[in-house]
Each structure stands twice: as structure tokens, then as C-alpha cells.
Amino acid sequence: MGLVACQGAFGRNMQAVTYGEPAPCPSDFFEPTPAGGIVIDCVGWTLHVPFGMDVRLRTAVSHVRSSSMYDTGRIPIEITPDGHRVAYFDVRELRYLAEDLRSGSIRPLTPRLTAEEIIGITSVASSADSRHFAVSTSEDRRTFVTDFETGRTRTLDNVCWAYGLTADALMGSAGCDGVDVSIDAIRFDGTATRFRSEEELPRDMSADLRWYIDFGEPASIYDTATGQPVRSLPSGLTELQWAGADTVVARNEAFRDKDEYIAIDAGTGERVSTGIPYTGSIVFGKVR
């Protein structure tokens, strides 16, 4: 698979991945690769750990482009909340894989995807316990849900986005256009309950689905079950997103060095500097 793992003194009991960033595009690892109507020329991610060697995913795709157009589309990866598993789109197999970075075990998360499905990838999510994964595509509004431990994959129709999931349900949406999005709690027995509506595509639910962020003035953390505010966030925060089950990561425009992320404990409100430089391409793992 071309994975260079962080071993050294830690062996397979490696530290949790803090964040990942894509390799420069076009990639140094691969020549442009045609794949049935698309061209893959941005391949490779680097996963950072606090100490020791980085983890390099040499076959993980970061961007694709249509062979008949010049537009590009970002292909997401997902680092689980514990920082020990990663889901990525593999340039060789043309499907999503999940890898446990400690054991080296790999599970397919999707079948081999068509060009339309690849271009249409919207989201990749993992559960708070790092066991379950959901990969969504706008093509036919389809979501693949996989249990890493058993390898079982099920397909949910009419689900275009997945914001998070548990062992028996996910928070998702049938809407594909990214505006006027209704968020539903979709259980795997086929039933669904309307949660709320958004004007734009949200990226604001914690991995365990307990909390979400309302981007008002000021932005606040809300309890999902009750819909009541839990904590107001400081003003001047931008680029807010969840990292793990209880940590919000943000760029703080009020800080002297605003090109660095800070981490906020959703329960206590404690703020700490992460030392992670700001870039719009970062994907977070276990930050705190």
C-alpha cells in the first residue's frame, strides 16, 4: 500500500496522529493517472504525530479533475477521533480504504467507485469509538457505512452527506447542493427523524453527536439532545471545526499569531495553543 508507518521506538503502539496535510499538487509520487473519465494527479498525505516519524500515505488521493474539464475536486480523508485509524481514497484500488495504523490491518469501505461517484464524493465520517465509517457521494445520493471490526458494509440510499455516525444511526442529509440542507437522524432500520435545517452545509457536529456549533454572534456550542446552548465561544474565532469528540479547533483572529490553531475544550471552555500552523487543507485527529 506504500504506507511508511511510524515505528521506531514505539513499534506498532504508535502515538495518535494529531493532523494530516496533503502532499504538494501535482504529486511527486505519481504521474497523472487516468481513471475512466477523471485524472488523478494529486496523491499523497502526511500524517503528523507529536514525536517520532510522520506517517506517509503515498497512495491516498487528495484531488481529482475531470478529463474533459479543468475544474478540480478535493477528495477528503478522515482521521478517527483517537488518531489511530485513517480512511482515504486509494489511487490503485479506486475505492475508499480504512487502515489501523497500529496493527496495519486494512478494510475496504466502498466498492470500486465509478468516475461519477469519485467526482461526487461529499464527505467521509467516523464514529466517536473509531469503529464505524461513512463515505458519501452525490452520485445517486448514496452513502456506504462500514463496521471496521466486522468488515460489513451497508449502502444507504438518498443520503448525500454524512456528518457523523454511531453503531446504529447517522446524522446525514439527502440534499446535495449544499444550501437549505435538512439534517436527519437516519437509523439503519430505515427510519429517520428531522433534526434541524441549515442554510448552508454544516461542518459542526462532534464525533459522538452530543454537541453542535451554531455560528451566530457569538458562536455557541449546543446540546444535540436538548437544543439548548452549553457554552458561548470567544469572539474572533474563524475556521471552527471539531477535532475528536469534545474539542473544537479554530483560528483565532484576536491572537498575536493568528496563523496557528487553538483548541477549545467543549466541556470546560479551556483554550490551549496547538502549535499547528494554519492551512485550509488540514484534517485533524487527536489534538488534545
Backbone as CSV, one residue per row, in Angstrom:
resi,resn,N_x,N_y,N_z,CA_x,CA_y,CA_z,C_x,C_y,C_z
1,MET,0.808,-1.210,0.000,0.000,0.000,0.000,0.846,1.267,0.000
2,GLY,2.163,1.102,0.135,3.008,2.275,0.089,2.967,3.101,1.359
3,LEU,2.556,2.513,2.494,2.466,3.248,3.755,3.790,3.180,4.480
4,VAL,4.350,4.332,4.835,5.547,4.375,5.660,5.083,4.683,7.067
5,ALA,5.104,3.708,7.962,4.496,3.855,9.280,5.484,4.425,10.286
6,CYS,4.926,4.969,11.347,5.716,5.495,12.453,6.021,4.347,13.404
7,GLN,7.223,3.796,13.311,7.564,2.676,14.168,8.652,3.103,15.155
8,GLY,9.938,2.944,14.801,10.989,3.380,15.702,10.833,2.752,17.069
9,ALA,10.991,3.566,18.123,10.938,3.051,19.488,9.536,2.650,19.893
10,PHE,8.528,3.103,19.176,7.155,2.844,19.572,6.597,1.580,18.925
11,GLY,7.273,1.055,17.879,6.740,-0.099,17.187,5.357,0.192,16.668
12,ARG,4.488,-0.805,16.720,3.121,-0.617,16.265,2.257,0.099,17.297
13,ASN,2.747,0.265,18.523,1.998,1.029,19.514,2.286,2.512,19.319
14,MET,2.012,2.974,18.113,2.377,4.337,17.743,1.482,5.359,18.438
15,GLN,1.996,6.569,18.505,1.230,7.657,19.081,0.062,8.032,18.179
16,ALA,-0.874,8.738,18.759,-2.033,9.177,17.990,-1.629,10.252,16.992
17,VAL,-2.218,10.190,15.807,-1.990,11.198,14.785,-2.704,12.488,15.194
18,THR,-1.983,13.604,15.144,-2.548,14.895,15.502,-3.276,15.529,14.326
19,TYR,-2.628,15.560,13.165,-3.273,16.128,11.980,-2.594,15.611,10.727
20,GLY,-3.296,15.766,9.612,-2.754,15.365,8.326,-2.840,16.502,7.333
21,GLU,-1.927,16.503,6.371,-1.954,17.502,5.307,-1.549,16.848,3.996
22,PRO,-2.145,17.301,2.882,-1.855,16.678,1.595,-0.483,17.063,1.080
23,ALA,0.077,16.183,0.237,1.333,16.494,-0.433,1.101,17.606,-1.447
24,PRO,2.160,18.302,-1.845,2.005,19.338,-2.874,1.386,18.777,-4.138
25,CYS,0.626,19.596,-4.805,-0.073,19.166,-6.014,0.481,19.949,-7.208
26,PRO,0.831,19.306,-8.320,0.713,17.871,-8.567,1.701,17.062,-7.735
27,SER,1.375,15.800,-7.536,2.126,14.958,-6.636,3.492,14.583,-7.198
28,ASP,4.454,14.407,-6.292,5.766,13.909,-6.686,5.788,12.381,-6.772
29,PHE,4.741,11.749,-6.229,4.768,10.296,-6.115,4.273,9.577,-7.358
30,PHE,3.325,10.172,-8.078,2.707,9.503,-9.202,2.628,10.427,-10.411
31,GLU,2.743,9.848,-11.570,2.395,10.558,-12.787,0.880,10.676,-12.845
32,PRO,0.333,11.673,-13.554,-1.128,11.772,-13.685,-1.729,10.448,-14.137
33,THR,-2.775,10.032,-13.452,-3.362,8.712,-13.660,-4.777,8.840,-14.187
34,PRO,-5.062,8.452,-15.432,-6.445,8.473,-15.916,-7.228,7.327,-15.292
35,ALA,-8.461,7.612,-14.922,-9.295,6.583,-14.292,-10.712,6.703,-14.817
36,GLY,-10.920,6.320,-16.057,-12.261,6.257,-16.614,-13.015,7.562,-16.582
37,GLY,-12.458,8.628,-17.152,-13.163,9.901,-17.197,-12.646,10.937,-16.240
38,ILE,-11.741,10.559,-15.338,-11.129,11.519,-14.432,-9.615,11.358,-14.488
39,VAL,-8.906,12.370,-14.058,-7.454,12.318,-13.967,-7.062,12.553,-12.516
40,ILE,-6.302,11.622,-11.953,-5.815,11.735,-10.580,-4.350,12.138,-10.647
41,ASP,-4.050,13.364,-10.224,-2.662,13.806,-10.268,-2.194,14.420,-8.954
42,CYS,-3.040,14.350,-7.903,-2.657,14.847,-6.578,-2.792,13.689,-5.594
43,VAL,-1.682,13.078,-5.259,-1.670,11.864,-4.447,-0.654,12.015,-3.326
44,GLY,-1.022,11.572,-2.135,-0.117,11.572,-1.000,-0.583,12.475,0.135
45,TRP,-0.602,11.932,1.337,-0.893,12.692,2.553,0.198,12.389,3.575
46,THR,0.502,13.357,4.413,1.415,13.173,5.538,0.628,13.340,6.825
47,LEU,0.707,12.342,7.697,0.042,12.376,8.997,1.097,12.655,10.062
48,HIS,0.838,13.659,10.896,1.827,14.099,11.883,1.496,13.554,13.268
49,VAL,2.525,13.101,13.950,2.417,12.658,15.341,3.248,13.605,16.204
50,PRO,2.979,13.686,17.509,3.703,14.651,18.350,5.217,14.435,18.364
51,PHE,5.649,13.182,18.371,7.075,12.860,18.404,7.323,11.702,17.437
52,GLY,8.527,11.609,16.931,8.858,10.491,16.064,8.590,10.793,14.609
53,MET,8.596,9.743,13.805,8.450,9.878,12.361,6.999,10.091,11.968
54,ASP,6.796,10.885,10.925,5.460,11.061,10.369,5.012,9.786,9.654
55,VAL,3.697,9.695,9.434,3.114,8.603,8.667,2.802,9.132,7.274
56,ARG,3.277,8.461,6.254,3.035,8.903,4.883,2.109,7.928,4.172
57,LEU,1.024,8.461,3.690,0.068,7.688,2.893,0.332,8.013,1.425
58,ARG,1.168,7.231,0.802,1.637,7.555,-0.544,0.597,7.293,-1.618
59,THR,-0.432,6.507,-1.324,-1.441,6.190,-2.346,-2.777,6.859,-2.074
60,ALA,-2.819,7.767,-1.090,-4.073,8.439,-0.733,-4.276,9.661,-1.620
61,VAL,-5.387,9.702,-2.343,-5.685,10.789,-3.286,-6.154,12.023,-2.528
62,SER,-5.723,13.203,-2.982,-6.206,14.442,-2.377,-7.059,15.269,-3.335
63,HIS,-6.814,15.193,-4.642,-7.612,15.923,-5.630,-7.766,15.080,-6.892
64,VAL,-8.879,15.282,-7.571,-9.083,14.703,-8.898,-9.588,15.813,-9.816
65,ARG,-9.482,15.576,-11.110,-10.065,16.507,-12.075,-10.696,15.730,-13.205
66,SER,-11.682,16.313,-13.791,-12.357,15.691,-14.914,-11.437,15.720,-16.121
67,SER,-11.433,14.634,-16.896,-10.586,14.582,-18.085,-11.104,15.489,-19.193
68,SER,-12.360,15.931,-19.077,-12.934,16.804,-20.099,-13.077,18.245,-19.631
69,MET,-12.697,18.532,-18.362,-12.829,19.875,-17.813,-11.571,20.203,-17.017
70,TYR,-11.427,21.463,-16.624,-10.238,21.878,-15.890,-10.505,22.055,-14.400
71,ASP,-11.742,21.849,-13.978,-12.030,22.013,-12.569,-11.492,20.829,-11.781
72,THR,-11.187,21.062,-10.494,-10.690,20.015,-9.627,-11.626,19.843,-8.449
73,GLY,-11.579,18.684,-7.840,-12.386,18.418,-6.668,-11.533,17.820,-5.573
74,ARG,-11.710,18.318,-4.334,-10.950,17.782,-3.210,-11.524,16.436,-2.803
75,ILE,-10.660,15.479,-2.547,-11.051,14.155,-2.082,-10.697,14.069,-0.604
76,PRO,-11.679,13.990,0.284,-11.380,14.059,1.717,-10.810,12.765,2.274
77,ILE,-10.053,12.899,3.354,-9.681,11.768,4.188,-10.302,11.991,5.562
78,GLU,-10.269,10.966,6.396,-10.803,11.070,7.753,-9.836,10.409,8.711
79,ILE,-9.378,11.160,9.709,-8.599,10.607,10.805,-9.541,10.415,11.974
80,THR,-9.571,9.237,12.553,-10.534,8.951,13.613,-10.209,9.754,14.876
81,PRO,-11.208,9.933,15.765,-11.005,10.754,16.961,-9.864,10.291,17.858
82,ASP,-9.553,8.981,17.846,-8.441,8.517,18.674,-7.095,8.660,17.974
83,GLY,-7.114,9.078,16.695,-5.886,9.298,15.958,-5.182,8.041,15.481
84,HIS,-5.852,6.888,15.544,-5.187,5.631,15.227,-5.682,4.956,13.949
85,ARG,-6.726,5.482,13.351,-7.191,4.937,12.079,-7.395,6.081,11.090
86,VAL,-7.281,5.758,9.821,-7.455,6.765,8.785,-8.192,6.137,7.608
87,ALA,-9.125,6.889,7.043,-9.868,6.470,5.856,-9.441,7.355,4.699
88,TYR,-9.142,6.747,3.550,-8.655,7.508,2.408,-9.036,6.807,1.108
89,PHE,-9.059,7.598,0.022,-9.346,7.070,-1.301,-8.034,6.643,-1.945
90,ASP,-7.944,5.364,-2.285,-6.696,4.781,-2.755,-6.573,4.863,-4.275
91,VAL,-5.447,5.398,-4.757,-5.259,5.629,-6.184,-5.155,4.321,-6.965
92,ARG,-4.742,3.245,-6.328,-4.575,1.976,-7.023,-5.872,1.183,-7.084
93,GLU,-6.606,1.173,-5.984,-7.831,0.382,-5.939,-9.070,1.168,-6.347
94,LEU,-8.964,2.505,-6.400,-10.091,3.376,-6.760,-11.301,3.134,-5.870
95,ARG,-11.041,2.986,-4.604,-12.096,2.879,-3.592,-11.535,3.370,-2.268
96,TYR,-12.434,3.625,-1.325,-12.002,4.047,-0.005,-11.558,2.845,0.818
97,LEU,-10.457,3.043,1.538,-9.931,2.056,2.471,-9.811,2.703,3.843
98,ALA,-9.900,1.894,4.890,-9.589,2.352,6.243,-8.451,1.510,6.763
99,GLU,-7.472,2.167,7.373,-6.310,1.449,7.899,-6.123,1.756,9.368
100,ASP,-5.882,0.695,10.145,-5.483,0.843,11.539,-3.972,0.999,11.554
101,LEU,-3.482,2.154,11.989,-2.064,2.465,11.901,-1.236,1.713,12.930
102,ARG,-1.875,1.137,13.931,-1.142,0.352,14.921,-0.916,-1.072,14.443
103,SER,-1.980,-1.702,13.938,-1.884,-3.102,13.531,-1.543,-3.276,12.055
104,GLY,-1.816,-2.239,11.255,-1.619,-2.355,9.819,-2.783,-3.007,9.096
105,SER,-3.838,-3.387,9.817,-4.986,-4.021,9.172,-5.765,-3.006,8.344
106,ILE,-6.307,-3.466,7.209,-6.989,-2.604,6.253,-8.356,-3.185,5.942
107,ARG,-9.353,-2.301,5.850,-10.700,-2.700,5.453,-11.136,-1.848,4.266
108,PRO,-11.763,-2.440,3.250,-12.413,-1.628,2.226,-13.678,-1.004,2.782
109,LEU,-13.906,0.265,2.482,-15.105,0.959,2.938,-16.153,1.083,1.849
110,THR,-15.727,0.996,0.600,-16.637,1.107,-0.536,-16.227,0.084,-1.583
111,PRO,-17.113,-0.218,-2.529,-16.663,-0.948,-3.714,-15.799,-0.031,-4.573
112,ARG,-15.228,-0.558,-5.631,-14.525,0.286,-6.597,-15.520,1.290,-7.146
113,LEU,-15.141,2.578,-7.124,-16.067,3.641,-7.466,-15.947,4.032,-8.932
114,THR,-17.073,4.441,-9.499,-17.076,4.950,-10.862,-16.532,6.373,-10.888
115,ALA,-16.237,6.873,-12.090,-15.757,8.250,-12.210,-16.772,9.231,-11.649
116,GLU,-18.056,8.991,-11.910,-19.110,9.878,-11.412,-19.170,9.851,-9.888
117,GLU,-19.013,8.682,-9.292,-19.027,8.585,-7.839,-17.814,9.273,-7.219
118,ILE,-16.665,9.156,-7.861,-15.449,9.785,-7.337,-15.565,11.301,-7.370
119,ILE,-15.968,11.838,-8.509,-16.144,13.288,-8.628,-17.184,13.782,-7.627
120,GLY,-18.174,12.919,-7.316,-19.271,13.318,-6.441,-19.051,13.089,-4.968
121,ILE,-17.867,12.650,-4.531,-17.633,12.401,-3.110,-17.857,13.684,-2.310
122,THR,-18.682,13.582,-1.287,-19.033,14.755,-0.484,-18.442,14.730,0.910
123,SER,-18.406,13.557,1.547,-17.980,13.524,2.951,-17.470,12.146,3.329
124,VAL,-16.600,12.138,4.346,-16.148,10.910,4.998,-16.208,11.176,6.493
125,ALA,-16.842,10.284,7.243,-17.012,10.486,8.684,-16.682,9.205,9.426
126,SER,-16.296,9.359,10.700,-16.053,8.202,11.565,-16.776,8.401,12.878
127,SER,-17.052,7.301,13.554,-17.758,7.362,14.827,-16.794,7.721,15.955
128,ALA,-17.349,8.086,17.103,-16.533,8.504,18.241,-15.635,7.381,18.737
129,ASP,-16.083,6.123,18.573,-15.260,4.999,19.010,-14.303,4.520,17.930
130,SER,-14.264,5.231,16.787,-13.347,4.939,15.676,-13.619,3.599,15.010
131,ARG,-14.800,3.039,15.224,-15.109,1.723,14.669,-15.878,1.809,13.359
132,HIS,-16.750,2.804,13.233,-17.646,2.882,12.078,-17.273,4.059,11.173
133,PHE,-17.440,3.838,9.865,-17.106,4.846,8.863,-18.267,5.013,7.898
134,ALA,-18.418,6.244,7.399,-19.430,6.531,6.375,-18.777,7.341,5.263
135,VAL,-18.963,6.887,4.026,-18.459,7.583,2.838,-19.656,7.930,1.966
136,SER,-19.810,9.210,1.626,-20.979,9.663,0.874,-20.571,10.232,-0.480
137,THR,-21.462,10.062,-1.471,-21.267,10.638,-2.790,-22.595,11.191,-3.286
138,SER,-22.516,12.267,-4.035,-23.735,12.860,-4.583,-24.282,12.041,-5.757
139,GLU,-23.452,11.196,-6.362,-23.927,10.346,-7.445,-24.945,9.353,-6.892
140,ASP,-26.182,9.469,-7.337,-27.288,8.628,-6.846,-27.550,8.816,-5.357
141,ARG,-26.987,9.889,-4.750,-27.220,10.199,-3.330,-27.048,8.946,-2.473
142,ARG,-25.826,8.458,-2.421,-25.557,7.158,-1.812,-24.484,7.295,-0.735
143,THR,-24.672,6.565,0.380,-23.700,6.534,1.462,-23.383,5.088,1.822
144,PHE,-22.091,4.794,1.936,-21.615,3.471,2.337,-21.202,3.531,3.800
145,VAL,-21.728,2.630,4.616,-21.435,2.585,6.049,-20.761,1.261,6.362
146,THR,-19.578,1.310,7.012,-18.786,0.111,7.264,-18.414,-0.005,8.734
147,ASP,-18.546,-1.219,9.261,-18.059,-1.565,10.590,-16.638,-2.107,10.417
148,PHE,-15.640,-1.397,10.935,-14.253,-1.810,10.730,-13.974,-3.167,11.350
149,GLU,-14.582,-3.456,12.490,-14.277,-4.707,13.195,-14.797,-5.923,12.449
150,THR,-15.979,-5.829,11.861,-16.569,-6.981,11.175,-16.354,-6.945,9.667
151,GLY,-16.088,-5.769,9.124,-15.944,-5.629,7.683,-17.251,-5.487,6.943
152,ARG,-18.365,-5.477,7.658,-19.666,-5.379,6.999,-19.893,-3.967,6.464
153,THR,-20.303,-3.877,5.201,-20.652,-2.607,4.591,-22.099,-2.625,4.148
154,ARG,-22.842,-1.591,4.487,-24.221,-1.440,4.026,-24.324,-0.149,3.229
155,THR,-25.291,-0.103,2.329,-25.494,1.070,1.486,-26.796,1.746,1.863
156,LEU,-26.726,3.051,2.114,-27.912,3.842,2.407,-28.221,4.702,1.188
157,ASP,-29.398,4.552,0.649,-29.818,5.369,-0.473,-30.421,6.684,0.023
158,ASN,-30.380,7.687,-0.850,-30.935,9.009,-0.546,-30.266,9.669,0.657
159,VAL,-28.980,9.396,0.826,-28.175,10.077,1.843,-26.941,10.623,1.135
160,CYS,-26.889,11.942,0.983,-25.843,12.585,0.194,-24.683,13.090,1.038
161,TRP,-24.938,13.345,2.321,-23.907,13.832,3.230,-24.014,13.071,4.545
162,ALA,-22.880,12.767,5.154,-22.856,12.193,6.499,-22.023,13.106,7.387
163,TYR,-22.600,13.534,8.525,-21.921,14.440,9.441,-21.329,13.706,10.633
164,GLY,-21.777,12.501,10.889,-21.294,11.690,11.993,-22.179,10.472,12.128
165,LEU,-21.708,9.447,12.861,-22.489,8.224,12.978,-22.153,7.476,14.250
166,THR,-23.072,6.590,14.612,-22.904,5.678,15.730,-23.031,4.255,15.189
167,ALA,-23.206,3.281,16.087,-23.303,1.888,15.652,-24.602,1.594,14.918
168,ASP,-25.643,2.418,15.121,-26.928,2.083,14.519,-27.612,3.244,13.817
169,ALA,-26.937,4.393,13.679,-27.571,5.540,13.033,-26.509,6.535,12.615
170,LEU,-26.910,7.448,11.731,-26.015,8.549,11.389,-26.809,9.836,11.268
171,MET,-26.099,10.947,11.408,-26.653,12.253,11.093,-26.284,12.540,9.654
172,GLY,-27.276,12.739,8.797,-26.992,12.942,7.394,-28.056,13.757,6.711
173,SER,-27.912,13.912,5.409,-28.842,14.708,4.625,-28.963,14.137,3.235
174,ALA,-30.166,14.246,2.678,-30.397,13.840,1.297,-30.018,14.943,0.322
175,GLY,-29.901,16.184,0.815,-29.602,17.312,-0.059,-28.169,17.295,-0.537
176,CYS,-27.959,17.583,-1.819,-26.619,17.528,-2.400,-26.073,18.885,-2.813
177,ASP,-26.902,19.926,-2.794,-26.437,21.196,-3.355,-25.752,22.096,-2.332
178,GLY,-25.735,21.687,-1.059,-25.010,22.450,-0.060,-25.725,23.664,0.483
179,VAL,-26.966,23.920,0.056,-27.743,25.031,0.603,-29.123,24.518,0.994
180,ASP,-29.730,25.175,1.994,-31.038,24.754,2.504,-31.030,23.264,2.825
181,VAL,-30.059,22.879,3.643,-29.840,21.465,3.953,-30.636,21.071,5.185
182,SER,-31.407,20.013,5.082,-32.099,19.453,6.234,-31.269,18.305,6.795
183,ILE,-31.018,18.339,8.095,-30.229,17.302,8.743,-31.180,16.322,9.413
184,ASP,-30.996,15.042,9.128,-31.857,13.994,9.661,-31.038,12.987,10.454
185,ALA,-31.637,12.470,11.530,-31.087,11.324,12.238,-31.628,10.083,11.540
186,ILE,-30.744,9.368,10.832,-31.159,8.255,9.979,-30.702,6.950,10.629
187,ARG,-31.674,6.155,11.064,-31.347,4.879,11.685,-31.228,3.792,10.618
188,PHE,-30.431,2.789,10.922,-30.154,1.770,9.927,-31.313,0.797,9.735
189,ASP,-32.383,0.962,10.532,-33.588,0.164,10.285,-34.490,0.826,9.249
190,GLY,-34.024,1.974,8.702,-34.769,2.630,7.635,-35.591,3.815,8.074
191,THR,-35.707,4.063,9.382,-36.481,5.201,9.868,-35.582,6.432,10.009
192,ALA,-36.201,7.596,9.967,-35.444,8.841,10.058,-36.256,9.891,10.797
193,THR,-35.565,10.804,11.485,-36.187,11.891,12.219,-35.501,13.196,11.846
194,ARG,-36.295,14.212,11.519,-35.742,15.518,11.184,-35.094,16.134,12.412
195,PHE,-33.838,16.562,12.270,-33.119,17.187,13.374,-33.242,18.700,13.295
196,ARG,-32.767,19.283,12.208,-32.916,20.716,12.024,-32.570,21.056,10.578
197,SER,-32.749,22.307,10.213,-32.439,22.774,8.868,-31.325,23.816,8.927
198,GLU,-30.518,23.849,7.880,-29.397,24.773,7.780,-29.487,25.520,6.461
199,GLU,-29.021,26.763,6.470,-28.963,27.496,5.219,-27.818,27.014,4.347
200,GLU,-26.729,26.574,4.983,-25.580,26.085,4.249,-25.124,24.764,4.865
201,LEU,-24.300,24.052,4.095,-23.786,22.768,4.549,-23.033,22.914,5.869
202,PRO,-23.416,22.193,6.924,-22.731,22.316,8.203,-21.491,21.419,8.294
203,ARG,-20.522,21.876,9.102,-19.392,21.039,9.499,-19.216,21.236,10.997
204,ASP,-20.256,20.944,11.722,-20.265,21.456,13.089,-20.743,20.459,14.133
205,MET,-20.720,19.146,13.871,-21.176,18.169,14.847,-19.986,17.421,15.423
206,SER,-20.006,17.229,16.747,-18.938,16.473,17.385,-19.021,15.013,16.961
207,ALA,-17.907,14.304,17.115,-17.839,12.925,16.630,-18.852,12.016,17.314
208,ASP,-19.173,12.288,18.576,-20.152,11.463,19.286,-21.568,12.000,19.141
209,LEU,-21.742,13.058,18.338,-23.038,13.660,18.035,-23.705,14.307,19.245
210,ARG,-22.971,14.498,20.334,-23.564,15.118,21.529,-23.757,16.614,21.351
211,TRP,-22.850,17.260,20.612,-22.833,18.714,20.531,-22.778,19.173,19.086
212,TYR,-23.262,20.375,18.855,-23.067,21.023,17.563,-22.805,22.508,17.798
213,ILE,-22.268,23.161,16.780,-21.935,24.582,16.866,-22.959,25.376,16.080
214,ASP,-23.475,26.408,16.692,-24.315,27.371,15.999,-23.451,28.600,15.725
215,PHE,-23.334,28.961,14.437,-22.422,30.029,14.061,-23.101,31.399,14.115
216,GLY,-23.706,31.698,15.254,-24.309,33.011,15.446,-23.279,33.991,16.000
217,GLU,-23.773,35.051,16.614,-22.892,36.050,17.240,-23.248,36.146,18.712
218,PRO,-22.467,35.553,19.615,-21.257,34.790,19.291,-21.605,33.351,18.905
219,ALA,-20.645,32.648,18.304,-20.818,31.226,18.037,-20.928,30.490,19.375
220,SER,-21.785,29.466,19.419,-22.025,28.752,20.671,-22.085,27.253,20.424
221,ILE,-21.759,26.492,21.464,-21.901,25.037,21.437,-23.259,24.682,22.022
222,TYR,-23.988,23.832,21.322,-25.327,23.417,21.739,-25.359,21.921,22.031
223,ASP,-26.252,21.545,22.943,-26.505,20.140,23.232,-27.454,19.585,22.172
224,THR,-27.056,18.512,21.493,-27.869,17.965,20.406,-29.216,17.452,20.903
225,ALA,-29.208,16.774,22.056,-30.443,16.158,22.549,-31.488,17.187,22.949
226,THR,-31.046,18.308,23.559,-31.997,19.285,24.081,-32.131,20.527,23.207
227,GLY,-31.138,20.783,22.350,-31.148,22.002,21.556,-30.814,23.243,22.360
228,GLN,-30.324,23.060,23.600,-30.006,24.190,24.472,-28.520,24.536,24.397
229,PRO,-28.173,25.842,24.505,-26.766,26.227,24.471,-26.014,25.707,25.690
230,VAL,-24.788,25.267,25.459,-23.917,24.762,26.515,-22.830,25.773,26.850
231,ARG,-22.277,26.411,25.817,-21.165,27.319,26.046,-21.049,28.288,24.876
232,SER,-20.866,29.577,25.181,-20.564,30.564,24.151,-19.068,30.540,23.869
233,LEU,-18.718,30.662,22.605,-17.314,30.656,22.213,-16.804,32.092,22.103
234,PRO,-15.508,32.296,22.321,-14.962,33.665,22.250,-15.145,34.269,20.864
235,SER,-15.253,35.574,20.812,-15.349,36.254,19.529,-14.009,36.197,18.817
236,GLY,-14.019,36.422,17.520,-12.781,36.441,16.755,-12.318,35.101,16.264
237,LEU,-13.113,34.048,16.504,-12.723,32.716,16.043,-13.209,32.490,14.615
238,THR,-12.361,31.897,13.797,-12.733,31.523,12.434,-12.280,30.092,12.181
239,GLU,-12.766,29.516,11.081,-12.367,28.161,10.671,-12.662,27.140,11.769
240,LEU,-13.809,27.269,12.441,-14.129,26.347,13.528,-14.465,24.967,12.979
241,GLN,-13.952,23.948,13.635,-14.318,22.574,13.312,-13.993,21.676,14.498
242,TRP,-14.616,20.505,14.503,-14.396,19.564,15.584,-13.151,18.738,15.325
243,ALA,-12.425,18.437,16.405,-11.282,17.531,16.350,-11.427,16.583,17.534
244,GLY,-11.912,15.377,17.275,-12.237,14.481,18.369,-13.652,14.742,18.859
245,ALA,-14.013,14.059,19.949,-15.392,14.111,20.420,-15.711,15.358,21.224
246,ASP,-14.698,16.005,21.825,-15.000,17.098,22.747,-14.099,18.318,22.562
247,THR,-13.468,18.435,21.404,-12.538,19.536,21.164,-12.920,20.293,19.906
248,VAL,-12.997,21.616,20.029,-13.202,22.486,18.876,-11.865,23.127,18.516
249,VAL,-11.507,23.070,17.252,-10.270,23.677,16.779,-10.632,24.907,15.955
250,ALA,-9.895,25.993,16.150,-10.240,27.240,15.469,-9.000,28.090,15.256
251,ARG,-9.111,28.979,14.293,-8.116,30.029,14.088,-8.615,31.254,14.851
252,ASN,-7.748,31.849,15.655,-8.159,32.971,16.500,-7.597,34.270,15.940
253,GLU,-8.454,35.073,15.338,-8.023,36.332,14.739,-7.535,37.332,15.788
254,ALA,-7.919,37.111,17.055,-7.514,38.043,18.105,-6.122,37.729,18.651
255,PHE,-5.619,36.524,18.383,-4.296,36.156,18.879,-3.213,36.877,18.086
256,ARG,-2.087,37.091,18.734,-0.962,37.744,18.063,-0.504,36.923,16.860
257,ASP,-0.407,35.609,17.055,-0.052,34.734,15.942,-1.333,34.057,15.475
258,LYS,-2.012,34.665,14.527,-3.294,34.140,14.082,-3.148,33.084,12.993
259,ASP,-1.923,32.690,12.680,-1.700,31.630,11.707,-1.469,30.298,12.389
260,GLU,-2.042,30.145,13.563,-1.922,28.920,14.335,-3.287,28.555,14.898
261,TYR,-3.569,27.269,14.975,-4.838,26.800,15.524,-4.785,26.762,17.051
262,ILE,-5.915,27.078,17.678,-6.083,26.832,19.102,-7.134,25.742,19.276
263,ALA,-7.071,25.048,20.409,-8.041,24.006,20.734,-8.849,24.445,21.945
264,ILE,-10.162,24.223,21.871,-11.070,24.612,22.949,-11.792,23.375,23.444
265,ASP,-11.686,23.113,24.745,-12.418,22.006,25.347,-13.893,22.371,25.406
266,ALA,-14.739,21.586,24.742,-16.161,21.925,24.660,-16.841,21.865,26.014
267,GLY,-16.328,21.054,26.929,-16.952,20.925,28.232,-16.544,22.000,29.210
268,THR,-15.242,22.333,29.241,-14.733,23.274,30.235,-14.487,24.667,29.669
269,GLY,-14.343,24.787,28.361,-14.028,26.070,27.747,-12.549,26.399,27.747
270,GLU,-11.721,25.515,28.295,-10.274,25.765,28.340,-9.719,25.908,26.922
271,ARG,-8.827,26.910,26.736,-8.203,27.148,25.441,-6.702,26.915,25.531
272,VAL,-6.178,26.177,24.566,-4.736,25.937,24.520,-4.260,26.087,23.090
273,SER,-3.013,26.499,22.938,-2.406,26.572,21.619,-2.034,25.162,21.178
274,THR,-2.241,24.860,19.916,-1.908,23.529,19.399,-0.518,23.490,18.775
275,GLY,0.009,24.640,18.367,1.265,24.650,17.643,1.131,24.210,16.200
276,ILE,-0.106,23.991,15.739,-0.347,23.540,14.367,-0.534,24.766,13.481
277,PRO,0.257,24.903,12.436,0.125,26.077,11.570,-1.170,26.052,10.781
278,TYR,-1.718,27.229,10.533,-2.976,27.310,9.804,-2.787,26.988,8.328
279,THR,-3.693,26.159,7.812,-3.844,25.932,6.381,-5.225,25.355,6.165
280,GLY,-5.858,25.729,5.066,-7.213,25.270,4.809,-7.320,23.802,4.450
281,SER,-6.176,23.111,4.303,-6.202,21.712,3.861,-6.025,20.713,5.006
282,ILE,-5.839,21.178,6.228,-5.559,20.277,7.335,-6.779,19.431,7.702
283,VAL,-6.531,18.162,8.055,-7.542,17.272,8.624,-7.036,16.874,10.005
284,PHE,-7.890,17.014,11.033,-7.445,16.796,12.398,-7.722,15.384,12.888
285,GLY,-6.849,14.929,13.791,-7.035,13.672,14.507,-7.230,13.962,15.979
286,LYS,-6.367,13.394,16.814,-6.446,13.599,18.261,-5.538,14.774,18.639
287,VAL,-6.143,15.930,18.865,-5.385,17.156,19.097,-5.013,17.321,20.570
288,ARG,-5.901,16.943,21.479,-5.645,17.140,22.907,-5.531,15.800,23.602
